[in-house]
Amino acid sequence: MKTISYLIILLFIYTNSIFAEEIKFEIYQVNPNSSDILIASGKKEYSASNFLITPRYYDNVFYGTKKELELAQGFTIGITETYEHPLKGFGLWIDRMSISLNNNGFSWEWFEKVSDGHFKKLQGGSLINVKTDMVSLVQEELSQVIFLSDTKMEYEENICNDKLKEKRKYIIIIKAGSILKFPSIPPKNKMK
């Protein structure tokens, strides 16, 4: 009986190590008067269970799935999966979980297809390798992004609040070699 218990534990450790991925990052607060301030850096080991998944609707019709992973200090990286086929381009974004849950932040980094499996960031030119899976005859799901070079992403808080004179900006750098592997969530294709 003890041997079976040890085998189960080893199997659990082995399967968790298979599905664990790693993303390396640096987060800076932009300082317009001097050098940017490093507020967090490190590597995040994660699996599909670490993602926050939210179905997205417009006029009560499902149009996609929001998939986001927290990096550090409330900053998340994610995609709103729309299951486009063929995939010609897509946006990754940064968000920040907030106590108020309404910080009017904005981030959108567009990547265009340059060849099969390879996409280039429209601003800055960073290269990534992308894996997709067909989830139906006409729908494709982005399943994995491998960052081939350091990739700079920007996030601005309170973008819609004109009364604020100073708006905080952040730079998030995803380091080369990082893998962003999204959980597979089949599209709903139905009304809310």
N, C-alpha and C positions, 0 to 999 in steps of 0.2 A: 504494500500500500504506500509506503514511504517513497519507493522508486517512482510510482505513478505520479505522486505529488510533485516530485522533483522534475519529472518530465513535463508536467503541465506548466510549472513555473518557467522552465527553460523555453518551452514553446511560446509562452506569453512574452518573454523578454525578446526572443528572436523575431516574432511577428511585429512587435512594437518597433524594433530597430529597423525593420524593413520599411515601415511606413513613416518613420521620422525623417523630416526634411530640415534644412537649415537655411536661414536667410541672415546675412550680415548687413549691418546698417550703421549710419551715423545720422544724428538729428541735430541741426543747428538752428538757433534763433538768429535771424538776420538783424545785424546791428548797423544801421545806416551811417553811424558816426565813427566806427572803427571795425575791428575784426569781428566776424560772426562768432557767436558763443555756442560751444558744443554743450548740449544739454543731455544727450544720451548717445551711447554707442554700444555695440555688442553683437551677439548672434542670438537668434531665436530659433530653438529647435521646436518643431511643431508637427502635428498630424492633422488629419481632416477634422477631428473633433474640436480643434482650437478655433475654427472659423465660426464667425457669426453669419448666419444665412437668413436673408429676408426676401420673400417674394415681392416683386414690384408690380404695381397695377397703375394703369392710366384709364380713367373713365370706367372703372370696374373691370377692365380687361387686362389679363396678365400679359406683360411684355418682357419680363426678364427676372433674373435672380441676382440680388446683391450678395457678394461674397467678400468678407473682410477679415483680416487677421491683425490682431494687435501686435505692434512691435515693442513699444515702450512708452511710458508716461501718457497713455491714452491715444497715442498716434497709431493709426491703422493704415494698412495698404489693402487695396481691393480692386474689384472689377464689378461692373454690372453686366452680367452675362445675358446676351440677347439671342444667342443660339443662331447667329447669322451663318448662312452657307451660300457660297464659299466665303470664308473669313478673309477679308481684304485689309482690315484694320480694326483697331480696338483702342479703348482708353483704359489706362490704369489710373488710379487716383489715391490720394492720401486724405484721410479724414482724422478728426480728433474727437474722441469721446469726451463729452463735457458734462459737468454737473448740471448745467442749465439745459443740456441737450438741444440747444438752439444757438450755436455760435456763428451761424451764417458763414462757415468756412468754405473755401473753394480750392479745388485742385483737379486738374485734368491733364494728363499726359498722353498724347496720341501716338500710336505706333502704326506704321504702314508696312504692308507686306513688300519685301524686296525680292524674295525667292521662296521656294517651298520651305516652310518651317522657319524662315528668318524674317524678322521685322526690325525696322529702324525707327527710333524716336524722332518725331517730326522736328522738335526743337532740341538741338544738342547732338543728335546723331548717334546716340547709344544703340548698340546692337543687342538683340535678344534672340534666343531660339525658342520656338513655340511648338507645343504638341497639342493637337486637337483630337477629339473623338467624335464620331458620328453618333448621335443619340436618336436619330430617325432618318428616314430617306432624304429629308430636306433640312435637317437641323444639325449643326455642328457645335460642340462644346469645347471651349478652351480649357485644357486640363493642366497645362504646365508651362511656366515661363522660366527659362534659364538666362540669367543676366550674363552676357559675354563680356561686358565692360561695366565700369562703374556708371551708374545711372542716377542722374540728378532729377529729383522731383520737387516741386514747389507746393507750398500750402499757405494760404492767406486766411487769417481769421477776420470775422466781422466785415466781409466784403460788401455787404448790403447796407451797412450802417454809415450813412454819410455824415452823421453828427460826430463821429470819432475822428479826431485829427490824426491820431497815430494808430495804425493798424499793424498788428504783429504778422510777420512773415517768417516762414520756416523753410529750410532746405533739408530734404531727406535724401541721403545718398545710399542707394542699394549697391552693395559691393559686387564686383565681378565674381562669378562662380556661385552666387546665391541662387536658390531654387524656390520658386513660388508655385507650389503644387495645389491646385484648387480641388476641393471635393466635388465629386460628380453628383449633380442634382438634376434629375430629369425635368424638362420644361413642363409646366402645368397645362398650358393651352386651354384655359377655361376661364370663365368669369368668376369674379369674387363672390 
